[in-house]
Amino acid sequence: MARSEQNKLPSHVAIIMDGNGRWARRRGLPRFLGHQQGVKALKKAVRFASDQGIQSLTVYAFSTENWQRPKEEVSFLLDLMHKTFVEEIDELHQEGVRIVLVGDRSNLSADILQLWQNAEGLTQDNTGLTLNVAFNYGGRQELLHVAKVLAQRAAVGDLDPAQIDESMVNDLLYTKGSPDPDLIIRTGGEQRLSNFLLWQSAYSELYVTDVLWPDFNEEHFASALDDFGQRERRFGRVGKKE
Ligand code: FPP
């Protein structure tokens, strides 16, 4: 049965794009070529998600921990992101994609922040795929940010701590405006979340594939969606089969 007939398409897919370094090493190439190839896979994934009618796609592009990579790799990744934005933004905009930066804006350099603000501003009214790019993102850092804002409001008397609920937290997360991810795909075979969407992933279905990110294509994406379509989601309740 086709996915559309099953009507179990995830609204929100999140991807941990892992394996760029290994992809390059296996070919005797420098790591940066793996990242370059990773951008090609990212373009395919964005187009595919948009064509399938998925509402939100969140991709883990650069974590708060990634700043600790060798300086040359960090600067290559930043340049690559800049170049990709410049090259792709018009087409993404034409396709109705809305771009959102999901991450800590407080310590970004002015030029990087400007790049994101331009992309967000240009695409803010688009009604197609929401592309959340997790950049300078860490799940614990995000929750600390939420805790600090709520504590600050309580300290000045604007908030009664007893009234803090899930919706208040949701409204302060960087992913505000997107539903929780239904499906999290991780390429590269590691079975962990790596500080990605810690709050939002509470009931997400996880799909791990050994395929390295630069090799991840439409067929792999379709297999992940098919697998998701067969899962029974219980959200902590008793299942239909029991
Ligand atoms: C993980 O592979 C991948 C990254 C840290 C970077 C992912 C980024 C991109 C695909 C490009 C982002 C570009 C834009 C425009 C948002 P790894 O280096 O950890 O691979 P390894 O586990 O094999 O070493």
Residues whose N, C-alpha, C, O or C-beta is under 5 A from the ligand:
A	BS01	FPP	M17 D18 G19 N20 G21 R22 W23 H35 G38 V39 Y60 A61 L80 M81 T84
